[in-house]
Amino acid sequence: MSESDPAVGQVTTGRVTWCPGLAALAFATVYIIALLGAERQWVIIALLAFGIVGAGTAGAFGLLNSVNRSFADHEDSMGLFAIAAALVIATWFREEHFVLLLVITVLLYTVATLGLNVQFGYAGVLNFAGASFFGIGAYTSAVLNPTGVPHLLVLLTGGVLAALVGSILLLPVLRTRGHYAAVVTIAFALLFKTFLEVNDVLGGPQGMQVKGMRLLGWSFNDNIEFGNITLSFYVNYFLLSLMLLIGTFGLVRRLERSWIGLNLDALRLDETAAGCFGLNIARWKITAFLIGNFLIGIAGALFGMVGGFVGPNNYTFGDSLILVSILLLGGIGNPWGLLVATFIVVVVPEKLQTIQEYRFLLYAVLVIGVLLFRPEGLLPRPVRRYFPGWRP
Amino acid sequence: MTALIEARGLVRRFGGVIALDGFDLVAAPNEILGLIGPNGSGKTTFFNMITGIYGADAGSVVFDGADITNAPPRAIYRAGISRTFQRSRLSLPLSIFDNIMIGNHKRLNQGIWFNLVRRADFKREFEENYHAARALVDVFEPALADRMFEPVAGLPMIDRRRIEICRALISAPKLLLLDEPSAGMTHEETTELMDDILLVREHNKALTIIIVEHEMSVIERITDRCIVLNFGRKIAEGPYRDVATNAQVQEAYLGAA
């Protein structure tokens, strides 16, 4: 919108090839491998400085916008390239437990923020209890994994339980608007942590162990051995997380590019007008809230198995704030932006050991910076295209 | 004459203020009815009541043979009443096409399975609706028809009004309510928009329009009949020329001599 270029959003002209997108993706892959592999603090700081300056320069020359449009116009090919990039990164670090764990965290947090995005980005329902619903999924794994329930079904159950518990909040969320609804979810986040702490069945403050995933007799917690090649056991989780992210990404995309996505936008932007055109406000708010919590719950269930441990302190209000800040940073409504933002928010504090205790300060500075200089996020959401590349 | 809409004895109070005080209105099929009166005389309140935004404290509304008094906005829209708003209420970040489709809600398949999984069927419905929306916009402003996937935020006021009217018309309503369509526009733009409205009427003779307007030239030009409101009551009714010379009406607008 800030662009005066009249071709923006036009279907017939002003198209961009996939080249800028592919170039950006290749560059990002190399950069990510360098950053994840760097160990010395000065190298990491230099890389981050280079990244900030590079992104700033690219933004100033309008390169970011052409990358964004290239992704929008050729999303299917870009999706395949991105999957390839993820596989390259995982292959590079196939023996490094810690790096793979970081990558898995990025993938699963992106799934969770995609859920938040359905709620806040599309329907406008602010959820400050994201980490709580993530935790419901993780605790579901902790409780159900030792029983005979197939572990893929446990993931699904985690999502369903998160959606069900979330429906307790439906009545207050539907009866309030905007900030007031947000306060309701904050109250829930605080209650949830207290509930976990005093509940002995769920391990109380000590938390619980989570058994690793087993799929058709295949244990995810064993290293993979091919002859004399050994892959970290995290490669199992990486592949499953990647599949979950791909599925979620596709689902959220289809949701946006349908009449349902339009309904959610309409009710976020003007409830009164939407009501005058037949929209059932409650029905669509409920739909968005449930779908969002379902996705967050599944991500949490898998994350619980990856980490092997769940405790009340992993799912605090502060963690919910991190999820919301990812949403603001990435560009509300743009799944690609969320992926970038999750990477920044998850990886940078882990690599920059020197700032560990100041990570919240970093988030605050990042979010304020984005709101000041790029209020629509790093990668703003483009106008809805029901079918990318479609021409009348 | 069978009335398309018949409101009887409508009353609406806001605390101690009586916004509408026993108001009657009858509109025949394919009539253009003007609703005029000084600020605060209850015109928009009437629109909000028959579209279900406000409830009625007393009185009844019958539309197309069915009682719609105190029905929710959704039911009223489904029955065939569409409106525009005094302050434009488009969704600015969304495209022209998206905004018009918001008005077509009742004719779009809202099933989750249909929308997410049966994409080939969805595409067919999408394309049909694209052509319908484009044809409608083309009646108003051919230049806009080529920009269906641009955000409306970048458009001037007159184009936004046109899109608001398209949004109201796309679902083929029986009754169109226009709430001050000339607000915020220049004299020339207003004239242009009125041409558009008359053109729409030519395309769809069955459409009934009730228009609230302060621009008397508009009322004079397009309405068949007028109702004048003051302090929530009807003070005059008839063709514009008769109403304009009515002593009570002149007093309401200009004050007592």
Chai-1 contact restraints between the chains, C-beta under 6 A:
chainA,res_idxA,chainB,res_idxB,connection_type,confidence,min_distance_angstrom,max_distance_angstrom,comment,restraint_id
A,M1,B,P151,contact,1.0,0.0,6.0,A-B,restraint_1
A,M1,B,A153,contact,1.0,0.0,6.0,A-B,restraint_2
A,G9,B,F149,contact,1.0,0.0,6.0,A-B,restraint_3
A,G9,B,E150,contact,1.0,0.0,6.0,A-B,restraint_4
A,V11,B,F149,contact,1.0,0.0,6.0,A-B,restraint_5
A,R254,B,L116,contact,1.0,0.0,6.0,A-B,restraint_6
A,S258,B,N115,contact,1.0,0.0,6.0,A-B,restraint_7
A,W259,B,L108,contact,1.0,0.0,6.0,A-B,restraint_8
A,W259,B,N115,contact,1.0,0.0,6.0,A-B,restraint_9
A,I260,B,N115,contact,1.0,0.0,6.0,A-B,restraint_10
A,L262,B,D98,contact,1.0,0.0,6.0,A-B,restraint_11
A,L262,B,M101,contact,1.0,0.0,6.0,A-B,restraint_12
A,D265,B,L94,contact,1.0,0.0,6.0,A-B,restraint_13
A,A266,B,I102,contact,1.0,0.0,6.0,A-B,restraint_14
A,L269,B,S91,contact,1.0,0.0,6.0,A-B,restraint_15
A,D270,B,R89,contact,1.0,0.0,6.0,A-B,restraint_16
A,A273,B,R89,contact,1.0,0.0,6.0,A-B,restraint_17
A,G275,B,P73,contact,1.0,0.0,6.0,A-B,restraint_18
A,C276,B,T51,contact,1.0,0.0,6.0,A-B,restraint_19
A,C276,B,P73,contact,1.0,0.0,6.0,A-B,restraint_20
A,F277,B,Y77,contact,1.0,0.0,6.0,A-B,restraint_21
A,F277,B,I102,contact,1.0,0.0,6.0,A-B,restraint_22
A,F277,B,G103,contact,1.0,0.0,6.0,A-B,restraint_23
A,F277,B,H105,contact,1.0,0.0,6.0,A-B,restraint_24
A,G278,B,R74,contact,1.0,0.0,6.0,A-B,restraint_25
A,G278,B,Y77,contact,1.0,0.0,6.0,A-B,restraint_26
A,G278,B,R78,contact,1.0,0.0,6.0,A-B,restraint_27
A,G278,B,H105,contact,1.0,0.0,6.0,A-B,restraint_28
A,G278,B,K106,contact,1.0,0.0,6.0,A-B,restraint_29
A,L279,B,H105,contact,1.0,0.0,6.0,A-B,restraint_30
A,V383,B,S95,contact,1.0,0.0,6.0,A-B,restraint_31
A,V383,B,F149,contact,1.0,0.0,6.0,A-B,restraint_32
A,V383,B,P151,contact,1.0,0.0,6.0,A-B,restraint_33
A,R384,B,D98,contact,1.0,0.0,6.0,A-B,restraint_34
A,Y386,B,F126,contact,1.0,0.0,6.0,A-B,restraint_35
